[in-house]
Amino acid sequence: MIDAERIAVLTGAGISTASGIPDFRGPQGVWTKNPAAEAMFDIDEYVDSREVRVATWKHRLAVPAWTAEPNPGHLALVELERQGRLTGLITQNVDGLHQKAGSSPSLVHELHGTVWYVDCLQCGRRIPMADVLPRLESGDEDPACEVCGGILKSATVSFGQSLDREVLDRAVAATEAADLFLAVGTSLQVYPAAGLCDLALNAGKPLIILNAQPTPYDEQATIVLRTPIETTLPDLVTLP
């Protein structure tokens, strides 16, 4: 049980594995099982290679996110918000499951964007992913922008792309406003997300890590838990 009054939470892919969405670096992770898949998450590779774009859109069409449902881990963070103790829910995930679970969109800071929208890399137009999926299903392997003909890409942040400054600023503010920082289901290897742990630690705030695999911050954490997120997190946020 966590009794802190103000808690900032960082979530990674590990919180969604119980919803059927694989993580990236775990034993059954996307990159662990297929290291070549990393090319699909590199902006230069994506822009330069039609082959990579075709593979990426094929992957997008098959991802479990379209039908996945929130699990008890997501719902526990909704409860934390209901208690009035959540300063911000910072997530590296792009699956939208926190919002689907009932977390307030104003408190969810999606550092790496969202898979539910698509951006044109040329004109900047943003459209729902639901407008593009039927084109993929009908055989358009590399759909282009219907306005300018530019390359389309899911509204997610790939390697080589900058994070949205406003989203990052809100994540920093949520961390600074908290008494405790809770990292859930993240390897804490990707920056600047992992750097929020440093922000909390440098301010003397306790760090709790709930993750199946070791992280670079384990030795500095107040508590490290390796137990399943979907059963542990509800217990952590329950008030006496």
Helices and strands as residue ranges (DSSP letters): E 7-11, G 13-15, G 17-19, H 30-33, G 35-41, H 43-48, H 50-62, G 64-66, H 72-82, E 86-91, H 97-101, E 108-110, E 113-120, E 126-128, G 129-131, H 133-137, E 152-156, H 165-176, E 180-184, H 195-202, E 207-210, G 218-220, E 223-225, H 229-237
